[in-house]
Amino acid sequence: MDDNISRQQSVGNESNESTLKKRIGSHRSETSGGNHKSILKTSDTSGEQKADKWLLANQDDQAHISTISANMTLADLHHDGDYRLLIGDLGLFGTKALAKLKVYHGTFLQSENLLVDLPCGVVVVHNDKPELTASVIVASSSYLYVYRNMKPFYKFSLPPLETNSVELDAWTRYKEGKINLATLEEMLYNLSLEIGLRQLTSRTLMFLNTHSPDIKNSLAEHYKHQVLRKLNVITCMASLKKTVSETNAPSCLIVGTESQQVYILEIEAFTMVSTATLASVPVFIQASGLFDVEYRILFACRDAHIYLIKRGYDSGRLCIQLNSQPVGLARIGTNIYVAAMDQTLSIYTNKGNRTWNMKQAANITTMEEIVLERQALNLVAVALTNKTIMFYNDRKCVDMLHVDDVVVAMKYGRFGREDNTLVMVTQNGSLIVKILKRTAQFQMMNDQDKYGTTVNSSTTKLVIPKKTKLFVDQTMREREQFLSIHKTFEQELIRLKLSAFKTYAKAFKSSLNPISLKHFDSIKLSAKVIGLGPVFQIQLELQNNNADNNFLTDLLMVFDYDSSIYRLDLNVIHISCLLPNLTYRYCNPVTCISQLNVSDSIKIYISHIKEEIPLLTVIINMPHSEQKFEQQPQ
């Protein structure tokens, strides 16, 4: 790594550090100059409640930080018990987009290092050989930059991917002068339509996205003499303890890439100890366990699915299927918390079953796990776009924190010498540090605390009826004739199972099911009827749930009905293309033309144009139509 990419700027002194320790360690209110605020009072003028559990330790409105939660971490860099805050700043607030690695010692910026590209993850790992040292690893593009003592130490690059032969041949022929610029652009454009943009190199993508002919010519002339490589870009990163789960124990590094690959690296020699493949690009990683014993790694991907990788897995196993793209992933005990873009916070089990779902008051920006060791509590903090942070203990909302701006990134842990510290970065670039009161107690909040409405919180006793003579007689009968009752129950259960199997076999044979059972055509159709009649409207939702993310083409939606009872505007709907993980909605008006006020069913078939057997069938039992009102003659 070139030494010119790093620049350290020391802005703290000994007096500032002593002031910080007083402010963070003892919860005392002090006044600081500049743009820093220190308000350790519960009567905050920003609208916080009188019984606020969080104390404002510092607020720097001129920090101008643009980052994400993955680029923030709290770590003991010098093993002296004084934790620093490390932030990978994207540098979007300045006139020049300069990414930096910033280190905060308390409320003051201690140092900053320039980064050559935008960071996507910051992790601190510890080595015990030859001595206990802390290494800061920054993931950027396809490289891992290692810092020791906040100085560049090592640069590790992921192995490049295989370049497409047609793409390589096109650039080689242009380099040799066999084709001109227009032919090169035509060949690369046709190749992008054939194999997709993901399979192309960054040079080709930059070339195709440039619209100016002069700039496009200069790009081609500049890069034609360089080796064509396809970089393996990193999307997310996390750490996994190796042998023991202590704080400063050695760890392994988990890296997710744009090529849907997962690498587990050993940090002492940066060797790959395990690799796996996912069905989509990972964006969030949640790891638990030990690498040498047993571990479970959850990956939230862009296809709104969560995949699981354990020891011995060479590919991700589908664990959870979401209704929207994830914005946060956390695991507490046996519960998996998932925040999605549809404003929902959900809890899933290890087997992927959803046990709880709560729609939030606004969109979710980020999520963070809150570990309270003294109270033996594990909370989840959810930041919303309405400038609030909700705290959940299992399924209960136990606290709500108001902030002056929308929080886009936050990190909880030990900061300085204070254990329970919440560091937040807002949308306008402010840095906020809050400390949890030592006397804070988290209890379930009612609607009056959350929304200011008056509700009746008194609990009513469940009224249990008295035992009647009929109940006593039935109990005696069950005790005396238990054998015959059990045999009757088993016979009825067997009949029920047989009837269910017959119905399922009939539906499978005739495709009378709303979900296609073919592995290569996994589509789902749901329908509902709107209206009282005689004019109805059938609303349809069609979804392609193909596990291989393949799109379907040339489908027909055919309506089968009794023409003497109903009249439809569309008898056949042609579906030209059905992309995966998207919901397509259709509407078809239906008019009841029968004068006998009868109802019938309407069948909907989904099939390929060249196939006679439908992929799936939906049967809609139409309701009785209201009689058409006719005005009586006067």
Beta strands, then each sheet from edge to edge (+ up, - down):
strand 1: 36-39
strand 2: 54-60
strand 3: 72-75
strand 4: 84-89
strand 5: 100-105
strand 6: 108-114
strand 7: 119-127
strand 8: 133-140
strand 9: 143-148
strand 10: 151-157
strand 11: 234-241
strand 12: 251-257
strand 13: 261-266
strand 14: 271-277
strand 15: 282-290
strand 16: 294-301
strand 17: 305-310
strand 18: 317-321
strand 19: 326-332
strand 20: 335-340
strand 21: 344-348
strand 22: 354-359
strand 23: 364-372
strand 24: 377-384
strand 25: 388-393
strand 26: 396-402
strand 27: 407-415
strand 28: 418-426
strand 29: 431-436
strand 30: 523-530
strand 31: 535-544
strand 32: 552-560
strand 33: 566-568
strand 34: 572-578
strand 35: 583-592
strand 36: 601-608
strand 37: 616-621
sheet 1: 1+ 2- 29+ 28- 27+
sheet 2: 3+ 4- 5+ 6-
sheet 3: 7+ 8- 9+ 10-
sheet 4: 11+ 12- 13+ 14-
sheet 5: 15+ 16- 17+ 18-
sheet 6: 19+ 20- 21+ 22-
sheet 7: 23+ 24- 25+ 26-
sheet 8: 30+ 31- 35+ 33-
sheet 9: 34+ 32- 36+ 37-
end
